[in-house]
Amino acid sequence: MNFERILVPADLTINTEVAVRKAAALAIPGLTTVHVVHISEYGAIGAGLLHFVPFRKSTGNEWVHKKMEAVKIKVESEFPGVSVYLHHVSSIDIQKEIMSFALSLKADLIVLGKNNYHSLLPFRNTVHADAIIAATGCPVLTVKPGAKHNQPGIVVMPVQDYFPRKKLELLAMVSGKANLNVHLLTILDNGRQIDNHSASALLQSLRSIRYKLQCNVQHCTLHSSNKAMAILRYAKRVDADMLLVSPETETTIHTWINKKNITDAVKPASQLQVLSVQSNQ
């Protein structure tokens, strides 16, 4: 399997530059198309226009046109064989339009560039990866400016009590572009011991990664009642480049103040990328 259609929502800031570059790095020349969609506020293109249209200069927004064309030219020159398609969208709901476009496109991956750090104020986010995954079933890669030139090397992947088929499929796609060192995590509540289901899933995962993907792999058992926080702390400890996680159960950090997504706790300068994929259970 490969990424054939990658969607990149573009706000035309540094987020776009980072996200498009990550999308192009995962693309297969001659096969993958990267769809860059800029979402304007409702009314910026025309009254009543609430659907996706191919990007054209005739939208009347010269600045947007120049920025989008610059993105296309830069990517296609730096990544020969990777095709970039531009789209301009008018909407009052950015997240809803991302979902709608991903479904109509049948995207294999959505790449979100984020330059925010809403550790204490997660409600300020307007786009939530977990919600997009739930609505579309499409994996979401969240990257921040610090990861712009960083290629996946060390990948941290939690394994629960089932064989993580979808995670391993994504891992295979990523490993085709880089040599990976994979850290598998078993995270147990305090005082709990690993059961037969978890042990079986771990053993199958180890074998698949080592022999089928031919990646270096190691395992660590952690005890914590907050999985996402434990995952993030471990990633920092091993200087990981990527987290490969399931939404909600492995991305929600609970604190005494609020709950937030793991990407809210990743600082803008961090090299850590978060790749979330819906559980196959």
KOLMARVO-16640 format. One record per residue (C-alpha): y, z, x; residue number from 1. Coordinates in Angstrom, 2 decimals, padded with zeros to 5 digits. Layout:
BEGIN
{Y Y&Z Z&X X&seq NUM} .
...
This chain:
BEGIN
{Y 000.00&Z 000.00&X 000.00&seq 1} .
{Y 003.60&Z -000.67&X 001.04&seq 2} .
{Y 007.09&Z -000.12&X -000.31&seq 3} .
{Y 007.89&Z -003.44&X -002.01&seq 4} .
{Y 010.92&Z -002.38&X -004.07&seq 5} .
{Y 013.20&Z 000.39&X -002.81&seq 6} .
{Y 016.17&Z 001.58&X -004.88&seq 7} .
{Y 019.25&Z 003.06&X -003.21&seq 8} .
{Y 022.01&Z 004.47&X -005.46&seq 9} .
{Y 025.28&Z 003.87&X -003.57&seq 10} .
{Y 028.45&Z 005.94&X -003.79&seq 11} .
{Y 029.94&Z 003.91&X -000.89&seq 12} .
{Y 030.42&Z 006.97&X 001.33&seq 13} .
{Y 028.44&Z 007.98&X 004.40&seq 14} .
{Y 025.63&Z 008.81&X 001.94&seq 15} .
{Y 025.13&Z 005.10&X 001.30&seq 16} .
{Y 025.04&Z 004.23&X 004.99&seq 17} .
{Y 022.39&Z 006.86&X 005.65&seq 18} .
{Y 020.26&Z 006.07&X 002.60&seq 19} .
{Y 020.29&Z 002.31&X 003.06&seq 20} .
{Y 019.37&Z 002.67&X 006.70&seq 21} .
{Y 016.41&Z 004.89&X 005.78&seq 22} .
{Y 015.30&Z 002.42&X 003.13&seq 23} .
{Y 015.47&Z -000.48&X 005.58&seq 24} .
{Y 013.53&Z 001.49&X 008.20&seq 25} .
{Y 010.67&Z 001.96&X 005.71&seq 26} .
{Y 010.78&Z -001.66&X 004.57&seq 27} .
{Y 008.23&Z -004.32&X 005.50&seq 28} .
{Y 010.03&Z -007.50&X 006.68&seq 29} .
{Y 009.31&Z -010.41&X 004.38&seq 30} .
{Y 007.86&Z -008.14&X 001.70&seq 31} .
{Y 010.28&Z -005.35&X 000.81&seq 32} .
{Y 013.47&Z -005.79&X -001.18&seq 33} .
{Y 016.10&Z -003.06&X -001.01&seq 34} .
{Y 018.14&Z -002.80&X -004.21&seq 35} .
{Y 021.51&Z -001.13&X -003.67&seq 36} .
{Y 023.17&Z -000.13&X -006.93&seq 37} .
{Y 026.73&Z 001.17&X -007.20&seq 38} .
{Y 027.42&Z 003.14&X -010.36&seq 39} .
{Y 031.04&Z 003.13&X -011.54&seq 40} .
{Y 032.46&Z 005.38&X -014.20&seq 41} .
{Y 032.28&Z 003.96&X -017.70&seq 42} .
{Y 035.11&Z 001.53&X -018.25&seq 43} .
{Y 035.54&Z 000.64&X -014.59&seq 44} .
{Y 033.91&Z -002.76&X -015.15&seq 45} .
{Y 034.55&Z -003.43&X -018.81&seq 46} .
{Y 034.53&Z -001.75&X -022.18&seq 47} .
{Y 031.08&Z -001.42&X -023.67&seq 48} .
{Y 029.28&Z -002.58&X -020.51&seq 49} .
{Y 026.48&Z -000.05&X -020.15&seq 50} .
{Y 023.75&Z -002.08&X -018.52&seq 51} .
{Y 022.76&Z -003.29&X -015.06&seq 52} .
{Y 024.23&Z -006.57&X -013.87&seq 53} .
{Y 023.80&Z -008.45&X -010.57&seq 54} .
{Y 026.69&Z -007.59&X -008.29&seq 55} .
{Y 029.33&Z -010.31&X -008.20&seq 56} .
{Y 032.90&Z -010.55&X -006.98&seq 57} .
{Y 033.95&Z -011.30&X -010.53&seq 58} .
{Y 033.66&Z -007.62&X -011.44&seq 59} .
{Y 037.29&Z -007.43&X -010.42&seq 60} .
{Y 036.88&Z -004.55&X -007.99&seq 61} .
{Y 037.70&Z -006.09&X -004.61&seq 62} .
{Y 037.24&Z -002.87&X -002.65&seq 63} .
{Y 033.77&Z -002.25&X -004.08&seq 64} .
{Y 032.86&Z -005.87&X -003.44&seq 65} .
{Y 033.83&Z -005.67&X 000.23&seq 66} .
{Y 032.02&Z -002.38&X 000.78&seq 67} .
{Y 028.83&Z -003.59&X -000.87&seq 68} .
{Y 028.82&Z -006.91&X 000.97&seq 69} .
{Y 029.35&Z -005.05&X 004.25&seq 70} .
{Y 026.27&Z -002.94&X 003.51&seq 71} .
{Y 024.17&Z -006.04&X 002.86&seq 72} .
{Y 025.35&Z -007.87&X 005.98&seq 73} .
{Y 024.81&Z -004.86&X 008.24&seq 74} .
{Y 021.30&Z -004.11&X 007.01&seq 75} .
{Y 020.09&Z -007.69&X 007.05&seq 76} .
{Y 021.43&Z -008.17&X 010.59&seq 77} .
{Y 019.92&Z -004.93&X 011.94&seq 78} .
{Y 016.62&Z -005.29&X 010.06&seq 79} .
{Y 015.62&Z -008.97&X 010.10&seq 80} .
{Y 013.36&Z -009.97&X 007.23&seq 81} .
{Y 014.53&Z -007.16&X 004.93&seq 82} .
{Y 016.25&Z -008.53&X 001.81&seq 83} .
{Y 019.09&Z -006.59&X 000.20&seq 84} .
{Y 020.14&Z -007.11&X -003.42&seq 85} .
{Y 023.41&Z -005.69&X -004.73&seq 86} .
{Y 024.03&Z -004.42&X -008.26&seq 87} .
{Y 027.06&Z -002.91&X -009.99&seq 88} .
{Y 026.62&Z -000.56&X -012.95&seq 89} .
{Y 029.04&Z 000.98&X -015.41&seq 90} .
{Y 027.90&Z 004.28&X -016.94&seq 91} .
{Y 028.93&Z 007.71&X -018.12&seq 92} .
{Y 025.67&Z 009.24&X -016.85&seq 93} .
{Y 024.80&Z 008.48&X -013.21&seq 94} .
{Y 021.39&Z 010.12&X -013.22&seq 95} .
{Y 020.32&Z 008.42&X -016.45&seq 96} .
{Y 021.25&Z 005.01&X -015.06&seq 97} .
{Y 019.33&Z 005.64&X -011.84&seq 98} .
{Y 016.26&Z 006.44&X -013.94&seq 99} .
{Y 016.77&Z 003.38&X -016.13&seq 100} .
{Y 017.19&Z 001.06&X -013.16&seq 101} .
{Y 014.15&Z 002.50&X -011.36&seq 102} .
{Y 011.99&Z 001.91&X -014.43&seq 103} .
{Y 013.22&Z -001.64&X -015.01&seq 104} .
{Y 012.83&Z -002.45&X -011.33&seq 105} .
{Y 009.41&Z -000.75&X -011.09&seq 106} .
{Y 010.65&Z 000.83&X -007.88&seq 107} .
{Y 008.15&Z 002.15&X -005.33&seq 108} .
{Y 010.71&Z 004.52&X -003.80&seq 109} .
{Y 014.20&Z 005.86&X -004.51&seq 110} .
{Y 016.32&Z 006.93&X -001.53&seq 111} .
{Y 019.13&Z 009.41&X -002.24&seq 112} .
{Y 021.80&Z 010.03&X 000.37&seq 113} .
{Y 023.49&Z 013.41&X 000.03&seq 114} .
{Y 026.31&Z 014.96&X 002.03&seq 115} .
{Y 026.59&Z 018.14&X -000.02&seq 116} .
{Y 025.44&Z 021.69&X 000.57&seq 117} .
{Y 025.34&Z 023.48&X -002.78&seq 118} .
{Y 023.28&Z 026.42&X -001.61&seq 119} .
{Y 025.16&Z 028.88&X -003.82&seq 120} .
{Y 026.36&Z 026.44&X -006.51&seq 121} .
{Y 023.42&Z 024.12&X -007.26&seq 122} .
{Y 024.81&Z 023.32&X -010.71&seq 123} .
{Y 027.45&Z 021.16&X -008.99&seq 124} .
{Y 024.80&Z 018.54&X -008.28&seq 125} .
{Y 025.02&Z 015.51&X -010.56&seq 126} .
{Y 021.75&Z 013.93&X -009.44&seq 127} .
{Y 018.49&Z 015.88&X -009.37&seq 128} .
{Y 015.49&Z 014.39&X -007.57&seq 129} .
{Y 012.94&Z 016.42&X -009.56&seq 130} .
{Y 014.33&Z 015.18&X -012.88&seq 131} .
{Y 014.29&Z 011.57&X -011.68&seq 132} .
{Y 010.66&Z 011.90&X -010.55&seq 133} .
{Y 009.64&Z 013.47&X -013.86&seq 134} .
{Y 011.25&Z 010.63&X -015.84&seq 135} .
{Y 010.14&Z 007.71&X -013.67&seq 136} .
{Y 007.07&Z 008.82&X -011.69&seq 137} .
{Y 008.78&Z 007.27&X -008.67&seq 138} .
{Y 008.83&Z 009.14&X -005.32&seq 139} .
{Y 012.28&Z 010.21&X -004.13&seq 140} .
{Y 013.39&Z 010.51&X -000.50&seq 141} .
{Y 016.49&Z 012.70&X -000.04&seq 142} .
{Y 018.35&Z 012.32&X 003.25&seq 143} .
{Y 021.51&Z 013.80&X 004.71&seq 144} .
{Y 023.83&Z 012.42&X 007.42&seq 145} .
{Y 022.10&Z 014.39&X 010.17&seq 146} .
{Y 018.95&Z 012.32&X 009.60&seq 147} .
{Y 020.71&Z 008.96&X 009.96&seq 148} .
{Y 019.09&Z 008.01&X 013.27&seq 149} .
{Y 016.12&Z 010.33&X 013.08&seq 150} .
{Y 012.67&Z 008.78&X 012.58&seq 151} .
{Y 009.81&Z 010.81&X 011.03&seq 152} .
{Y 007.77&Z 012.47&X 013.75&seq 153} .
{Y 006.78&Z 015.91&X 012.51&seq 154} .
{Y 005.84&Z 015.98&X 008.82&seq 155} .
{Y 005.17&Z 019.21&X 006.91&seq 156} .
{Y 002.91&Z 018.80&X 003.87&seq 157} .
{Y 001.74&Z 021.67&X 001.63&seq 158} .
{Y -001.78&Z 021.37&X 000.20&seq 159} .
{Y -002.62&Z 023.26&X -003.00&seq 160} .
{Y -005.97&Z 023.57&X -004.80&seq 161} .
{Y -006.51&Z 019.84&X -005.40&seq 162} .
{Y -006.85&Z 016.76&X -003.21&seq 163} .
{Y -003.26&Z 015.42&X -002.77&seq 164} .
{Y -004.02&Z 011.71&X -003.24&seq 165} .
{Y -000.43&Z 010.62&X -003.95&seq 166} .
{Y 000.94&Z 012.54&X -000.99&seq 167} .
{Y -001.63&Z 010.94&X 001.30&seq 168} .
{Y -000.78&Z 007.47&X -000.03&seq 169} .
{Y 002.88&Z 008.07&X 000.84&seq 170} .
{Y 001.93&Z 009.55&X 004.20&seq 171} .
{Y -000.01&Z 006.36&X 004.98&seq 172} .
{Y 003.07&Z 004.26&X 004.18&seq 173} .
{Y 005.27&Z 006.40&X 006.42&seq 174} .
{Y 002.71&Z 006.56&X 009.23&seq 175} .
{Y 002.64&Z 002.78&X 009.30&seq 176} .
{Y 006.19&Z 002.92&X 010.64&seq 177} .
{Y 005.86&Z 005.86&X 013.05&seq 178} .
{Y 003.41&Z 008.05&X 014.95&seq 179} .
{Y 003.19&Z 011.26&X 013.00&seq 180} .
{Y 002.26&Z 014.84&X 013.78&seq 181} .
{Y 001.29&Z 016.36&X 010.42&seq 182} .
{Y 001.39&Z 020.08&X 009.63&seq 183} .
{Y -000.65&Z 021.00&X 006.56&seq 184} .
{Y 000.33&Z 024.23&X 004.84&seq 185} .
{Y -001.72&Z 026.48&X 002.60&seq 186} .
{Y 000.66&Z 028.88&X 000.86&seq 187} .
{Y -000.87&Z 031.90&X -000.83&seq 188} .
{Y 000.64&Z 034.74&X -002.80&seq 189} .
{Y 000.80&Z 037.97&X -000.85&seq 190} .
{Y -002.65&Z 039.52&X -000.61&seq 191} .
{Y -004.49&Z 036.48&X -001.93&seq 192} .
{Y -007.28&Z 034.76&X 000.00&seq 193} .
{Y -007.99&Z 031.05&X 000.06&seq 194} .
{Y -010.45&Z 029.99&X -002.66&seq 195} .
{Y -013.08&Z 027.23&X -002.70&seq 196} .
{Y -010.83&Z 024.67&X -004.40&seq 197} .
{Y -008.03&Z 025.14&X -001.88&seq 198} .
{Y -010.46&Z 025.10&X 001.05&seq 199} .
{Y -012.05&Z 021.87&X -000.19&seq 200} .
{Y -008.68&Z 020.16&X -000.71&seq 201} .
{Y -007.57&Z 021.22&X 002.75&seq 202} .
{Y -010.76&Z 019.98&X 004.43&seq 203} .
{Y -010.57&Z 016.59&X 002.68&seq 204} .
{Y -006.90&Z 016.26&X 003.62&seq 205} .
{Y -007.58&Z 017.10&X 007.26&seq 206} .
{Y -010.33&Z 014.51&X 007.47&seq 207} .
{Y -008.28&Z 011.81&X 005.76&seq 208} .
{Y -005.26&Z 012.31&X 007.99&seq 209} .
{Y -007.23&Z 012.61&X 011.21&seq 210} .
{Y -009.75&Z 009.81&X 010.73&seq 211} .
{Y -008.29&Z 007.39&X 008.18&seq 212} .
{Y -004.62&Z 007.61&X 009.15&seq 213} .
{Y -005.37&Z 008.57&X 012.76&seq 214} .
{Y -002.50&Z 011.03&X 012.89&seq 215} .
{Y -002.40&Z 014.30&X 014.76&seq 216} .
{Y -002.90&Z 017.11&X 012.26&seq 217} .
{Y -002.88&Z 020.89&X 012.28&seq 218} .
{Y -003.04&Z 023.62&X 009.68&seq 219} .
{Y -001.23&Z 026.86&X 008.96&seq 220} .
{Y -001.73&Z 029.47&X 006.22&seq 221} .
{Y 001.35&Z 031.27&X 004.92&seq 222} .
{Y 001.66&Z 034.16&X 002.48&seq 223} .
{Y 004.68&Z 034.06&X 000.20&seq 224} .
{Y 005.56&Z 034.30&X -003.49&seq 225} .
{Y 008.29&Z 031.68&X -003.00&seq 226} .
{Y 006.57&Z 028.47&X -001.87&seq 227} .
{Y 009.67&Z 026.33&X -001.37&seq 228} .
{Y 011.39&Z 028.94&X 000.78&seq 229} .
{Y 008.25&Z 029.40&X 002.88&seq 230} .
{Y 007.97&Z 025.63&X 003.33&seq 231} .
{Y 011.60&Z 025.32&X 004.42&seq 232} .
{Y 011.37&Z 028.21&X 006.88&seq 233} .
{Y 008.22&Z 026.75&X 008.42&seq 234} .
{Y 009.87&Z 023.32&X 008.70&seq 235} .
{Y 012.78&Z 024.85&X 010.61&seq 236} .
{Y 010.38&Z 026.73&X 012.87&seq 237} .
{Y 008.51&Z 023.58&X 013.94&seq 238} .
{Y 011.66&Z 021.41&X 013.95&seq 239} .
{Y 010.21&Z 019.09&X 011.30&seq 240} .
{Y 011.67&Z 015.70&X 010.47&seq 241} .
{Y 010.23&Z 015.39&X 006.97&seq 242} .
{Y 008.85&Z 017.46&X 004.13&seq 243} .
{Y 006.29&Z 015.80&X 001.85&seq 244} .
{Y 006.29&Z 017.91&X -001.29&seq 245} .
{Y 005.55&Z 017.98&X -005.01&seq 246} .
{Y 008.57&Z 018.49&X -007.33&seq 247} .
{Y 009.26&Z 021.84&X -008.98&seq 248} .
{Y 006.33&Z 023.87&X -007.60&seq 249} .
{Y 007.18&Z 023.09&X -003.97&seq 250} .
{Y 010.89&Z 022.32&X -004.24&seq 251} .
{Y 012.36&Z 025.14&X -006.35&seq 252} .
{Y 013.75&Z 028.08&X -004.38&seq 253} .
{Y 014.17&Z 031.22&X -006.45&seq 254} .
{Y 016.81&Z 033.75&X -005.43&seq 255} .
{Y 018.21&Z 036.81&X -007.15&seq 256} .
{Y 021.36&Z 034.78&X -007.96&seq 257} .
{Y 019.90&Z 031.49&X -009.17&seq 258} .
{Y 017.30&Z 028.85&X -008.50&seq 259} .
{Y 017.98&Z 025.73&X -006.49&seq 260} .
{Y 016.24&Z 022.66&X -005.16&seq 261} .
{Y 015.07&Z 022.72&X -001.58&seq 262} .
{Y 017.49&Z 019.88&X -000.76&seq 263} .
{Y 020.39&Z 022.18&X -001.71&seq 264} .
{Y 019.42&Z 024.40&X 001.21&seq 265} .
{Y 019.33&Z 021.53&X 003.73&seq 266} .
{Y 022.67&Z 021.32&X 005.51&seq 267} .
{Y 024.47&Z 017.97&X 005.92&seq 268} .
{Y 023.89&Z 017.95&X 009.69&seq 269} .
{Y 020.15&Z 018.54&X 009.33&seq 270} .
{Y 017.64&Z 015.93&X 010.47&seq 271} .
{Y 015.20&Z 017.10&X 007.77&seq 272} .
{Y 014.28&Z 014.54&X 005.11&seq 273} .
{Y 012.62&Z 015.57&X 001.84&seq 274} .
{Y 010.11&Z 013.16&X 000.30&seq 275} .
{Y 008.99&Z 014.30&X -003.16&seq 276} .
{Y 006.16&Z 012.76&X -005.14&seq 277} .
{Y 004.73&Z 013.68&X -008.51&seq 278} .
{Y 001.48&Z 015.66&X -008.41&seq 279} .
{Y -001.70&Z 013.76&X -009.24&seq 280} .
{Y -002.92&Z 016.72&X -011.30&seq 281} .
